[in-house]
Amino acid sequence: MRKFLLLLTFFLASSLAWAQRTLPPDAKRAEIGAQQMLPTVMLNKDVRRLAPGGIIFDTANRRITHGQLLPGSEVIYELDRNGEILRIVILTPEEQARFDRAKK
């Protein structure tokens, strides 16, 4: 029984490690500009407001704070119905290449 549980744990952990994160298909791509005061974020030289409850994800799909956004990072973002940023996802180099291929 112990061996079975250990094997099950191993397979579960390995499958999670290989899982790709799901990126929203209707998201817009941008580059993070200069650091701004909360709740604003600069995207492609355009300052936008982060929505209340807006979430920022890093390349490892962890939630990060507004202050951890590095200028020059390639991101995708979604807007809510008020035009405020609902979600920002920092792209990995592989995801950037995938978005570039999809554009062509």
C-alpha positions in Angstrom: 0.0 0.0 0.0 2.9 2.4 0.8 4.5 1.8 -2.5 1.2 2.4 -4.3 0.7 5.8 -2.5 4.3 6.7 -3.2 3.9 5.9 -6.9 0.6 7.8 -7.1 2.2 10.8 -5.5 5.1 10.7 -8.0 2.8 10.5 -11.0 0.7 13.4 -9.7 3.7 15.6 -9.1 5.2 14.8 -12.4 2.0 15.5 -14.3 1.6 18.9 -12.6 5.2 19.8 -13.5 4.5 19.2 -17.3 1.2 20.9 -17.4 1.1 24.1 -19.4 -0.7 27.1 -18.0 -3.8 28.3 -19.9 -3.5 31.7 -21.3 -6.6 33.7 -22.2 -7.2 33.7 -26.0 -8.6 37.3 -26.1 -5.7 38.9 -24.1 -3.7 41.8 -25.5 0.1 41.8 -25.6 2.2 44.6 -24.2 5.5 45.5 -22.6 5.7 46.8 -19.0 6.9 50.4 -18.9 8.3 52.5 -16.1 7.2 51.7 -12.5 4.0 53.5 -11.5 2.2 54.2 -8.3 -0.4 51.7 -7.3 -3.1 51.2 -8.8 -1.6 52.2 -12.2 0.5 50.2 -14.6 2.3 51.4 -17.7 1.6 49.2 -20.7 3.3 50.2 -24.0 3.7 53.8 -22.8 -0.1 53.9 -21.9 -0.9 54.2 -18.2 -3.9 52.1 -17.2 -5.5 51.4 -13.9 -5.4 48.0 -12.2 -8.9 46.9 -11.3 -9.8 46.2 -7.7 -9.0 42.5 -7.3 -6.7 42.6 -10.4 -4.2 39.7 -10.4 -0.7 39.6 -11.7 1.0 36.3 -12.5 4.7 35.7 -13.0 6.4 33.2 -15.4 6.0 30.4 -12.9 2.2 31.2 -12.6 2.5 32.5 -9.1 0.6 35.6 -8.0 2.9 38.6 -7.5 2.4 42.2 -6.3 2.3 45.3 -8.4 5.8 46.3 -7.1 7.3 43.1 -8.5 6.5 44.0 -12.1 9.8 44.6 -13.9 10.0 47.3 -16.6 10.6 45.7 -20.0 8.7 42.4 -19.2 6.6 41.0 -22.0 3.0 40.5 -20.8 -0.5 39.8 -21.9 -3.4 41.5 -20.1 -7.2 41.4 -19.9 -9.5 44.3 -19.3 -12.7 44.3 -17.4 -15.9 46.0 -18.7 -14.8 49.3 -17.2 -11.5 49.3 -19.1 -9.4 48.5 -16.0 -6.7 45.7 -16.0 -8.3 42.5 -14.6 -5.3 40.2 -15.2 -1.6 40.5 -16.2 0.4 37.4 -17.1 4.2 37.7 -17.6 5.2 35.6 -20.6 8.0 33.1 -20.7 10.3 33.1 -23.8 8.4 30.1 -25.2 5.1 31.7 -24.8 6.4 34.9 -26.5 7.5 32.8 -29.4 4.1 31.0 -29.6 2.3 34.4 -29.6 4.7 35.6 -32.4 4.0 32.5 -34.5 0.2 32.9 -34.0 0.4 36.5 -35.2 1.8 35.5 -38.6 
